[in-house]
Amino acid sequence: MIANAESTGLVFDYNSRDMTAFLTGIKSKDTTDVVIPCAIYRNGKMYKVEEIEHTAFDGCKKLVSVKIPNVPKWLRNRVLLNHKF
């Protein structure tokens, strides 16, 4: 899935040098289901989602499922710590 950055409900940091994106958080801590896209469009440019930061899901106590594409190179240590699915 490729998504528009503003419509995902997710927070990303971007590296414009190598056109990659890093999932850093979720806008609503009440989110129950997360689908992480393999790429994000932002300002007319496509960024490949390559990393999920270890604090991306902090405070998301209602989280039930996370769908992760085959694309990320890095899942930071403890990214889903304390989440029961």
Secondary structure by P-SEA (a helix, b strand, c coil): ccccccccccccccccccbbbbbcccccccccbbbbbcbbbcccbbbbbcccccccccccccccbbbbccccccccccccccccc
